[in-house]
Amino acid sequence: MRILSAATAIFAVLTTVSAARDSLPDCSGLPNTSPVIEPNVIPLKTVLNGQSYLLSNDSANYVYLAKVSGSPYEMGYAQGELFKDELPLQLLNYETLYPVMTQSVLHTNAILPDEYILMIPEWILIPLGKFLLDMNWYIALPWIPQRYADELEGMADASGLSFERLRRANMVPEIIQAHCTVFGAWGPATEDGKVYHLRALDWNPFTPINQFPAIIIYESNEEGSQTIANINYLGWIGTLTTMSKLGISVGEKVMLPREGSHDYPEWPQVTYFGKPWQFVLRDTTQFATNLADVYYMLNTAKRTMRIHGGWGSAPDHSFRGMDFAANFVKLYDDHNYTHYSNQSHPQMDGIFYLDKHVQPSDNQCIKNIITPQYGHITAETIYSNLIGDHRTGDNMWVVMKPESGDIWMASSQYGAPVEAYRRSPIHVRLGDFW
């Protein structure tokens, strides 16, 4: 009897494990079942124009948060004061990206054959990378709003770091973009009818910049400015993911057009003579009050790179996806996307998404995740099923609920091979801070 019971128990365990390991069709992952963290809020420092906190329950899961106010220079100065010890370390972390970034530029522009690029030593790649970042800044400078230079000047003055090093680090996203997932659900698609927005960053999860994940809340005194939360890495002032107190949220992913394809109405162009995309996107949250403002800002900007994007909007109770290049910009809702497919990307009211693959994608994973959950999508659906099953958000992911100011986020673990999509969501109620 004991042998039979033991055998039955073993069979049950094996069956459970087997079932737990089953993936949805076309999906490469499994649900993220890590528990949600409701973090302790640990005050760190208070200065004239800001306060900083550590949000954490343990030494491995954490995010820094700072609230700064005033002019762009004053907000930059406050960040430099609040993170005087952390910023020098983070700049070194950013500078580890320069060799790979330089190789990427040489490859993308077909300057040398790949076998020769791989032969270039770091002592050449690093100064060449600095030169490329400097040139990118100076070429783009006529289109960079002065407030961004002022913010970096303030950060430099307070931290003792050079403006040039901070400026270079902030041009890295203009040169390196990443595969990501953009997902929006609202209205009939969600359980409570609210807007939910996922920005998943699929990029090197083991880069050391993940030492300092940060939420910087800006309360600028600039005319027309909204309070925003920039969800990013310490020292980067442009947008990776941003949400305003008013309820405008944004995230992006790289656009990689296929040679010879007709996926876009015209071939997407790139230029470095324009406003860097991370500043364009930040402005759409800091100064927009609705999706009409967002479109106007995108359409009138001197655009540079090829990217996709997504915007959630509490004022409009809606969501828009985006194609963005130097020569065009196009916004999509849940009806006018131009690449619907019954097999991989069916039209659904209150749903827009671009999966982690090159677009348009024939991968069916997200369709298979959301179809049975349609009408009942919640934040948990997104951070458990979409993040886990689609295996998206290697480096960082953020689920935003613009109408309430809640976010759930995770970044890859610093100093350990643990991707963000495997980690516990940290729940941050931004309403407690703004």
N, C-alpha and C positions, 0 to 999 in steps of 0.2 A: 504493500500500500504506500509506504514511504517512497519507494522507487518510482511508482506510478505518479505520485504527487510531485516528486522532484522533476520527473520527465515532463509532466504537464506544465509545471512552472517554467522550466527552461524553454519549452516550446512557445509558451505565451510571451516570454521575454523576447525571444528571437523574432516572433511574429510582430510584436510591437516595434522593435528596432527596425525590422524590415519595412513596416508600414511608415514609420517615421522618416525613413530615408527615401521614400518615393518622391520624385520630383514631378511637378506638373509638366505636361508636354511642352517642349521647346524651352523649358526653364532649366537653368544650370545650378540653381541653389535650392535651399530649403527654408521654411519659415524661420524668422528670427524670434526665438522664444525667450531671449534674455529679458529679465524683468525691468520695468521702467524705474528709473532713479528719480526720486523727488529729492533734489540735492539740498544739503545744508548750505546756507548763504554765509560765508565767512568774510567779514570785512577785512580789507588789507590796508588801505591807505586813503587818506582824504587830503586834497590839496585845494587851492583857491577855486578852481573851475572843474573839479571832478572828484569822484570817489571810485575806488576799485574793490572788487570782491573776487573770491574764489568760490565757485559753485561745485561742490564735490561731496561725496560720501566716502570716498576712499582715495588712495594715492594714484590709482590708474585711470579712473573715470572722473574727468573734471573739465571745466571750461572757465576761463577768466571772463569777467564782465566788468566793464567800466562805463560810467555815465559822465559825459563831459558837456560843457556848455560854453556859450560865448561866441566870439568871432572864430573863423577858421584857424587863425594863428593861435588864439587862446585855447581852442580845443586840441590842437596839435601839441601845444606846450603842456597842457594837462596830461595828455597821454605820455609825453616824455618824462614828466615828473612821476606819474603813477607807476610806470614800468621802466624806471631808470636801470634797474638791475636785470630785467628780462630782455629788453630790446637789444643790448649788445650780443647776447647769446642768439637771439632770433636772427639778427643780421648775418651772423656766421652761418646759421642754418640756411638762410636764403642763398648765401654765396656758394653753398655746396651744389646748387642747381646750375650754376653757370656752365660747367663743362658739357653736361648733357644738353642744355639749352643751345649752346653754340653748335654742337653736332647736329641738332635738329634743324637749325637755320641753314647750315651748309647742305644738309640733305634735302630739305624742302625746296631750296632754290637751285638745286642741282649744280652747286659750285664745284664740287669734287665728287668723284666716285666714292661710294660708301667705304670701300676697302682702304682708301687713302684717308678718309675722315677718321676712321677708327685708329689710324696710326699717329694721329696728332697728339702730342703729350699735353698733360694738364697745364704745364707752365706756359703753353701757347694758348690753349683753349680759354683759360680764365681771363687773361688780359684782353683777348679778342672778344669774349663775352661782355666784359665791361665796356669796351668800345662800342659794341652793337647797341647796348642799352643806353649809353650816352647819346649816340646818334639818333636813336629812336625818340628820346626825350626832346632833343633839339629840333628834330624834323617836325614833331607833333606840337611843339610849344605854342605856335600861333593859335591852336585850337584848344589848348588845355586851359580851363578856367583858372584864374589867378588864385582862387580859394584853395585849390589843391596844392599849389606850390607853397602858399602861406601855411597850410596845415603841416606840411613836411618841414618847413622852416621852423615852426614852433616846436615840433617834435625833436628836431636836431638841436635847437638851442637849449631845451630843457634836459635832454639826455646826454649831451656832450658828444653825440655821434655826428658824423659829417652829413651835411645835406646831400652830398653826391652819393654816398652809400645808400641812404634811405631812398633817394630818387631812383637809383638803379633797381633796387629791390622791387619798387612799385611799378616798374615797367616790365617785369618778368611775365605777368599774365598776358600782355600784349603780344608776346612772342611765343609763349607756350599756352595752347588751349587744351582742353581735355574732353574725352568721351564722357558723357553724363546722361542722366535721365531727367526729363522734364515731364511732370504729371500734374494735371489739375482736375479736380472733381468738385461739383457744386450742384445745387438745386435738386433735381430728381434723382441724381446719382448717389447722394449722400444720405446717411441716416437722419441727420438733423437739418438737412437742407442748406447747410453752411458751405463756405468755400474752403477747400483743402488744397495745399500746394506742396509738392515735393520737388526739391532740388537735390539730386544725388551727384556727387563729384566722383567720377571714375577716373582716377589718376594715380600715380605712384603712391601706394599707401604707406610706404616705409621711408619717405623723405622726412628728414628731421624737423621740418617746419611744423610737424604735428605736435611738437613739444608745447606749443602755446596756442591752442585754439582759443578764440576770443570773440566776445560779443561787445561791440562798442556802440553805446547809445549816444547819439548826437542830438543835442538841443541847441541848434544854431540860432544866432540872432539875425541871420541874413533874412532879408525881406522875402516872404513867400515860402520860407523853409518849413518843412514838416519835421517832427521828431522821428528819427529813424534808428533802427538797430541793424548794424552792419555785422553779419555773422561770417567770420573770416578767420584769418590767422593774424596774430599780433604784428603790427607794423604795416600791413597792407591796408590802404585807406580806400581803395576802389571796391567795387562790388564783386564778390563771388555769390553771396546770397544776402539779400537785404529785405527788411520789411519795415514799413512806416507805422507809426501809431494810428494814422488815419486808416490804414488797412490796404496799402499797396505793397505787394511782395514781388520779388524778381529773382530769377536764377537763369543760368545759361548753359549751353553745351556747344562744342565745336561743330562747325559745318564742314564736311569733307565731300565735296561734289565728285562724282565719278566721271573720269575722263570719257568724253564722247556721249554722255547721257543727256537727256532732256528733262531732268528732274526739276529744273527751275525755268521760269519764263525767259531768262537770259543767263549767260554764264556768270556766276558770282565772282566779282572782282575784289582784289585786295589792294590797299594802299597804306603806307605809313604816314602819309600827309593828311592827318585828320585827328579827331578827338579819340583817344584810346577808349576801347569799348567798355572797360571797367568803370570809367568816369561817366560815360553816357548812361550806363545802367544805374549807377548810384543816383544820378540826377533825376531819373524817372521815378524814384521813390522819394527823394528829398523835396522835389518841387512839383510833382504831379498830384492832382486831387482826384483823378478818375482815369479811365482807360483812354478817353479822348485826349487828355493831356499827354499820356504816355506816347500815343501814336504821333502826336504833333512833335514831341521832343525827338523821337526816333527819326521821323521823316525829315526834320530840319537839321539834324546833326550832320557834321562832316564825318561820316562813318569810315571805318578802316578795315576791320577784319571780317571774316566769314564766320558767323555764329548763328545758332538757334537760341531761342529763349522762351520764357514763360512768365506771365504776370497774373497774379491773383488780385482781385479788387473787391474789397468790402463795400465801397460806395456803389459799385455797379452790380454787386452780387454776381460776379461772373469771372471769367478767366480768358486769357488770350495766349496763344502760342505765336512764335515769330520766326521768320527767316530774315536774316540781316546780312548785308554785304555792302561794300563801298558804293555799288551802283543801284541797289534797291533795298527796300524793306517791305515786308508783308506780314500783317497780323491775321491770325486764324482764330475762329471760335469753334464751337462744337458742331458746326454744319458746313463750313466753307473750306475745310482742309482739303488740299488738292490730291492727296494720296491715300484716300480711303480704300480699304480692301476687306471684303467679307472674310477672307481667310486670316489675315494678320492684323488688320486695323479697321474694324467696323465702326461706322458712325454710331455714336451713342449720345443722347441728349445729356448735357452736363458733364461731358468727358472730353478732355484733350490730353494727348500724350505724345512724346517722342522718346522711344526707348534708348538704351545705351549704345545701340549699334549705329552704323552709318545710315543716314536717312536718304530716301525712304527705305524702311526696313521691312523685310518679310518675316521677321521673327514673330511668333505667336504667343510668347510668354505672357506679356501684360494682358492681352485679350483673355487668355485662359485664367488669369488671376482675377480680373475684375468682373468678368461676365456673371459668374455665380453670386458675386457680392453686390451687383448693381442694385442701387436703391438703399443699400445698407453700408456704404463705404464710410469708414471712420478713420481717425488718425491711426488707430491700431491696425486696421486693414493695410494701411500704407507702410508703416514702419515694421510690421511683422511679415506680411505676405509679399507686398510689392518689393520692399527692400531685400528681404530674405530670399524669396523664390527667384526673383529676377537677378539676384546677386549684383545689385547695383549700389554705388556709394562705397567704393574701395577706400577712398581717402576721407570723405566726409559726406554726411547727408543731413538734411534738415526738412522736417515736415512742419509747415506753417499753417496756422488757422488765422487768417487776417482779421476776421470779425471779432475774435476774442483776444488776440495778442499772444496766444499760446504757441510755443514751438517745442518740438521734440527733436533732438539732434544727437549725433555721435560723430567722433572723428577716430581715425585709426590710432592704435595704441602706440605711444612714444616708447621706443626702445624695445619693442616686442613685435613679432610678426602676426598681428591681429588686425584684420581689416575692419573698417567702420561698420560694414553690413553685418558683422558678427557680434557687435557690441550692444550693450544696454542703451536704450534711449534716455537721455537726460531731459527731463521735462522742465522747461523754463517758462514761467508766467511773466512775460514782459510787462504786463500791467502792474506788477509789483514794483517796477523800477521807473516807469515813465508816467 
